[in-house]
């Protein structure tokens, strides 16, 4: 399948499909062994803040990179089943927005541990955990989006007509089982299976896209490399 003249482009989409699921897995595996609910996650941060910050950072980066991956898959689905592609990618991307919101709240909760101490931070999160916010409306999208996209992939044979393609569709649908919400450890067996499913479905797609076409222009590679230290500096002083 040739991916040319697309937005954001096959390199962004291919890299997202490869790195997105792998970063999610890396983030969860970094905090494996900790209690998956918020009191335990805050306690883990108090004990080892560097590890937990890296873990949540990797997970958030993986969530962001799933956006171009799903747009690439939806475009493939839309060739024969545009309705399934349209609804699938819309629901998934809305769900990704919700997860990024959760990541921001989790980051703030970790700062409360630094400023107030563990007990006070746990109390503050306990008292406010059920507070209303607009992104509660996308919780259903977080769960349903992967199922709709997987059905579209199956009906359109986006992963191929063979049995392995069907298996990858089922693996993609497993993404719905990843827990949602603030300060969720997501290292239980069901979560790990869900993340492994996303990787099995999307990583081969990304590898195929990256191999299908010419290498990026030299200036694009240089700009990408330069952005890494630039982003670090902005994060430290911005």
N, C-alpha and C positions, 0 to 999 in steps of 0.2 A: 504494500500500500504506500503510495507516494504522498508525502505531506509537503506541499509547496505553497508558497504565498498565503500562509495562514497567519492569523494573529492569536496569540503572541508569537507563534513560530514553532517549528518542530524542535529546535534546541531547547527552548524553555519548556515546552510540553513534554518532550522526552526526558529531560532532566527531572522534571516534576514527577513523572510516573515512576522513575527509578528511585529518586532520593526521598520522595514523600513518604511512602510506606516504610522505607528503611530507617528514616529518622524517627518516625513514630515508634517503631520497634526498639530502636536504640534508647529513646527517651524512657520507655516503659521498663526496659531491662535494666537501665541504670538505677531505677528505684525499686527494683523487685525485692521482695522480702519485707517491705514495710506494709503497715495496715493501710488498706485501700480507701479508708474514709478519712474525712478531714482532720479529726483530732490526731490520728496517727501520722498523717502527712505533715501536719504542723510540727509534731514532735520530731519527726525525722529531719525536718529542716533545722530545728533548733540544735539537733545533734550534729548534723553534717550539712550545713547550708550550701557549700560549694557543690556537692553532689546533687542535691535536690534542685538547685538553680539550673545546673547543666541539664538535668533530666527534663525539667519543664520547658526549658529553652529548646531542646531538641524536639520535643513533642509539638510545641507551637510552630516551629519551622516546618515540620512535616505536614501539619495541617494546612499551612499556607501553600506549600508546594503541591498539594492535592488538587488545587484549583486548576492549574493548566493541564494536569493529567486528565481530569474529568472532562474538560472541554474537548480534548483530543478524542477521547473515547466517544463522547456524544456526537462529534462530527462524523465519526465512522458509522454510528448507529443511524444518524439522520439520512444517510443515503437511501435507506429502504423504509425506515420507521421514524420519520421526523417527530411525530407526537411523543413517542417514548423518549427520544433523545431530548426534546425540549423540556418535558417535565422532569426527567431524570436529572439532567444537569442543573436545572433550577433548584430542585429540592436539595441536591447534594451541596451546591454552593451556599445556599441559605444555611444549611446545617454547619458548614465550615465557618461561616460568619459567627454562628452561635458558639462554636468551640473556641474561636479566638477571643470572644467576649469572656468566656469562662477562664481562659488562660490569663487575661488581664486581671480579673478578680483574684485568681489564685496568686498572681505576682504580688498584688497589694496585700493579700493576707500574709504572705511571707514577710513583707516589710513590717507588718504589725508585730511579728515575733521579734524582729530586731529592735523595734522601738518600745514595745510594751512588755516583752517577755512572753514565754510560752503560755502560761495560764491565762493571762489577760487576753492574749490573741485568740486562744481557744474559746474563751467566753464571748468575745466580740463576734466571732464567726458563728458561734452557736445562736446568739441572739438575733443575727441578721440573715441567717442562711436562707430562709424562705421568703425574703423580701421580693416584692414584685419588680420585674424589669421587662423591658420590651422584648428582649431576646428569648423570654420564655415561650413566645409564640413560635419560635423555630425549632423547639425541641422535637416536635413530630417530624420535622424535615430531617433532623439528624438521624432519626431511626429509619424513616421510610425512604429517604433518597437513594441509598445504596440498593435497596430492593428494586425500586422502579428502574434504576439504571441497569441493574443486572438482568431484569426481564427484557429490557430493550436490547441489551447485548445478546441475549439468547435468541430473541426473535429475529434479529438482524444478522446473526452469525458473525458478530464483530470480532470474536475471538477464534473464528474458524468453524467449519461444519463438523469437525471430528469430535470424538469423545472428550479430548483434552479441552476443547473449547467450551463444552458444557461444564466441565469441572471448574474452569476458570470463572464462568458465570456464577456458579454456586459459591465459589470462593469470594467473589466480589460482593455478593449479597450478605456474606458473613460480617461485612463492615458495620451492619446495623446493630450488632451485638456489643459494640464497644461502649462502655458506660459513658454517660454524659453528665455534665455538671461541674461545679467548682471543686478543686482539690480532690479529684478522683485518681487513685493510684493506678487503676487499670492494669494491674499485674496479676490478676486472677487467671486461671486457665482459660475461661471463656474469652476474656479480652485478648489473651495471647493468640488464641485460635483466630479471632476476628482480624487481628493485625497480620497474622501469617496469611490469611485469606486475601487481604488487600494486596499484600506483597506478591502473592502467587498470581493474582489477576493483572496487576498493573506493571510490575517490573519488566516482564517480557515484552509488554506493549512498548514501554519506554526504550528498551534496548533496541527493538526493531526500528523505532522512529529515529534514534540517534545514528543507526547504521545506514538508514535509507536517505542518502544524499551526500553532498559535498561537505567538507569540514567548514567550520565557521571562519569568517575573515579574521585575520590576525589582530585587527584592532578590537574586535568584539571580545576575543579571548583576553587581551590585555586589559580592557575596561573591566571585565568581570573580575579578574584577579585584583585590580586596583580597588574595586569596591569593598573587598573584604577588610583591609585595614581601615579604610575610610568609614565603614559602618561601625567598626570597633571604637574609633575615635569619637564619632558622633554619640555613640552609646555612653561613653565615659563622661563626656562634657556637654552633651545636648540637654 
